[in-house]
Amino acid sequence: QKKVKEISIKNENLEENIEITLGGFKSIGKKIYPAIIEISAGNVNSKIKIEIKKIEFNAIENLSFIPGTNYEKVVVR
């Protein structure tokens, strides 16, 4: 399928490393997307698993993020 399956973001401090795994690829028409996204952070044993059960592909000009209560928006470089 020629799709990215793993992403590693590394830092000198191993606790700040982030691993992202994409899997369970599905397709809608000509669009292919990962149905399972797993994000793990460093050696702190933290893991987030996202399962996409329903998705719509619409043309979006701007995607904006609105943080919830007690969360702040941080720009990742």
N, C-alpha and C positions, 0 to 999 in steps of 0.2 A: 504494500500500500504506500510505501515511501513516506510514512508519517513519523514525526518525532515521538519516541516512546519514553525517553528518560531525559531529564534536565538536571544538571548539578550546578549549584551556585556555591562556590568555595571561597573560604577566607582563611587567613593564617590561623585563626582561632577555630579549632574544629567544632566548637559548640555553636558557631554561627553558620555552619554549612546548612544548605537547604537542598533536599532531593525531591524532585517532582516526577512521578511516574504516571504515564498516560496509557490506558488500556481499554479493552472491550469496545474497540472501534465499531461504530455503526454508520449507516449511510441513509440519507434522505435525498433522493434524486442523485445529483452529482456531488453533493456535499458530504464529506466524511468527517466525523467528530468522535472524540473519545467519550465513552459513556461512563468511564471510571477514572477519576483523577485522585491520586494520593499524594499528599504533601507531608514530608517529615523534616523535622528540624534538628540538626546536630546530634549530640550525644544526650540530649535531655529526654529522649524517648517520647517526644510529642509527635502526634500524627493526626492529620485531617484527611478524611475520605469523603469525596464528593461523588455521588452517583446521579447521573443525568438520566431521568426516566422519560422526560418530555422536553422537546426543544423546538423552537420556531426560528427560522432564518428569515429575517426581514431586514431591509436596508435601513441602517441606522447611521445618521450623519455624525452625531456626537453621543458618546456614552459617558454619563456622569455618575460619580459615586457619591452617595450621601451617607456619611458615617452615622451609625446609631448612637444612642445615648451612651455616654462614658467611653466613646471611641474617638480617636482623632485621625484625621487624614494625614498619611505620611507618604511623601514622594519617594519612590524607589529608584535609585540610579543604577 
